[in-house]
């Protein structure tokens, strides 16, 4: 069963572009992971400092591999100084409808 989640990231004032750049660099690496089915970073329209990333992985093992990947570890280390709370907020999701 697929593992779906979203990450919400709140940039510290003045750090919005740094967060955007980190996400833009991370996205292609995550999208090329064998178990990644979706990695879509967004910036909230009404809040330039708030980012939303929709993610889907083939299963829990693929998500665990993502978290352990060097590019993910490097991203999280670099992100810490630019965001409130030092990290993104992860929320797992359950599908309401079956997908094909």
C-alpha positions as a LaTeX table, in Angstrom:
\begin{tabular}{lrrr}
\hline
Residue & $x$ (\AA) & $y$ (\AA) & $z$ (\AA) \\
\hline
Unk1 & 0.00 & 0.00 & 0.00 \\
Unk2 & 1.29 & 3.43 & $-0.92$ \\
Unk3 & 2.50 & 5.85 & 1.74 \\
Unk4 & 1.13 & 9.36 & 1.18 \\
Unk5 & 1.88 & 12.49 & 3.13 \\
Unk6 & 2.41 & 16.19 & 2.96 \\
Unk7 & 5.13 & 18.32 & 4.42 \\
Unk8 & 4.43 & 21.89 & 5.47 \\
Unk9 & 7.42 & 24.17 & 5.79 \\
Unk10 & 7.37 & 27.62 & 7.39 \\
Unk11 & 10.33 & 29.75 & 6.30 \\
Unk12 & 11.77 & 32.23 & 8.74 \\
Unk13 & 11.30 & 35.84 & 7.58 \\
Unk14 & 13.92 & 36.65 & 4.98 \\
Unk15 & 14.63 & 32.96 & 4.27 \\
Unk16 & 11.81 & 32.30 & 1.78 \\
Unk17 & 14.05 & 32.17 & $-1.29$ \\
Unk18 & 16.57 & 29.89 & 0.43 \\
Unk19 & 13.79 & 27.40 & 1.19 \\
Unk20 & 12.47 & 27.63 & $-2.37$ \\
Unk21 & 15.97 & 26.98 & $-3.74$ \\
Unk22 & 16.49 & 23.98 & $-1.44$ \\
Unk23 & 13.18 & 22.45 & $-2.55$ \\
Unk24 & 13.95 & 23.09 & $-6.22$ \\
Unk25 & 17.27 & 21.28 & $-5.83$ \\
Unk26 & 15.77 & 18.40 & $-3.85$ \\
Unk27 & 12.80 & 17.69 & $-6.12$ \\
Unk28 & 14.60 & 16.01 & $-9.07$ \\
Unk29 & 16.62 & 13.79 & $-6.71$ \\
Unk30 & 13.49 & 12.61 & $-4.87$ \\
Unk31 & 11.53 & 12.16 & $-8.09$ \\
Unk32 & 14.25 & 9.80 & $-9.34$ \\
Unk33 & 14.09 & 7.56 & $-6.26$ \\
Unk34 & 12.86 & 4.06 & $-7.24$ \\
Unk35 & 9.94 & 4.09 & $-4.77$ \\
Unk36 & 8.81 & 7.68 & $-5.28$ \\
Unk37 & 5.46 & 8.09 & $-7.03$ \\
Unk38 & 4.97 & 11.82 & $-6.45$ \\
Unk39 & 6.96 & 14.72 & $-5.04$ \\
Unk40 & 5.28 & 18.06 & $-5.72$ \\
Unk41 & 6.55 & 21.19 & $-3.93$ \\
Unk42 & 4.25 & 24.21 & $-3.78$ \\
Unk43 & 4.33 & 27.68 & $-2.23$ \\
Unk44 & 1.12 & 28.90 & $-0.62$ \\
Unk45 & $-0.42$ & 31.72 & $-2.67$ \\
Unk46 & $-1.29$ & 33.92 & 0.31 \\
Unk47 & 1.85 & 33.20 & 2.34 \\
Unk48 & 5.16 & 33.39 & 0.46 \\
Unk49 & 6.94 & 31.86 & 3.44 \\
Unk50 & 4.80 & 28.73 & 3.67 \\
Unk51 & 5.55 & 25.73 & 1.48 \\
Unk52 & 3.56 & 22.54 & 0.95 \\
Unk53 & 5.02 & 19.33 & $-0.48$ \\
Unk54 & 2.73 & 16.47 & $-1.54$ \\
Unk55 & 4.56 & 13.14 & $-1.50$ \\
Unk56 & 3.65 & 9.55 & $-2.38$ \\
Unk57 & 5.90 & 6.51 & $-1.99$ \\
Unk58 & 5.26 & 2.94 & $-3.13$ \\
Unk59 & 5.22 & 1.70 & 0.48 \\
Unk60 & 6.64 & 2.33 & 3.95 \\
Unk61 & 10.00 & 0.86 & 2.93 \\
Unk62 & 10.30 & 3.30 & 0.02 \\
Unk63 & 9.53 & 6.19 & 2.37 \\
Unk64 & 12.14 & 4.93 & 4.87 \\
Unk65 & 14.69 & 4.70 & 2.04 \\
Unk66 & 13.81 & 8.28 & 1.06 \\
Unk67 & 14.43 & 9.55 & 4.58 \\
Unk68 & 17.79 & 7.75 & 4.70 \\
Unk69 & 18.93 & 8.94 & 1.25 \\
Unk70 & 21.96 & 11.25 & 1.36 \\
Unk71 & 20.15 & 14.00 & $-0.58$ \\
Unk72 & 17.30 & 13.95 & 1.94 \\
Unk73 & 19.63 & 14.07 & 4.92 \\
Unk74 & 21.56 & 16.95 & 3.32 \\
Unk75 & 18.30 & 18.81 & 2.60 \\
Unk76 & 17.03 & 18.45 & 6.17 \\
Unk77 & 20.37 & 19.63 & 7.59 \\
Unk78 & 20.44 & 22.66 & 5.29 \\
Unk79 & 16.73 & 23.41 & 5.85 \\
Unk80 & 17.00 & 23.61 & 9.64 \\
Unk81 & 18.50 & 27.09 & 9.78 \\
Unk82 & 15.88 & 28.53 & 7.42 \\
Unk83 & 12.62 & 27.36 & 9.00 \\
Unk84 & 10.66 & 27.81 & 12.18 \\
Unk85 & 10.97 & 24.80 & 14.42 \\
Unk86 & 14.08 & 23.62 & 12.57 \\
Unk87 & 12.24 & 21.14 & 10.33 \\
Unk88 & 9.21 & 20.50 & 8.17 \\
Unk89 & 5.92 & 19.29 & 9.65 \\
Unk90 & 4.90 & 15.89 & 8.22 \\
Unk91 & 1.30 & 14.70 & 8.07 \\
Unk92 & 0.44 & 11.24 & 6.75 \\
Unk93 & $-2.66$ & 10.80 & 4.61 \\
Unk94 & $-5.26$ & 8.06 & 4.10 \\
Unk95 & $-6.97$ & 7.91 & 0.72 \\
Unk96 & $-10.72$ & 8.36 & 0.65 \\
Unk97 & $-11.02$ & 6.86 & $-2.83$ \\
Unk98 & $-9.23$ & 3.95 & $-4.44$ \\
Unk99 & $-7.00$ & 4.93 & $-7.34$ \\
Unk100 & $-6.29$ & 2.83 & $-10.39$ \\
\hline
\end{tabular}
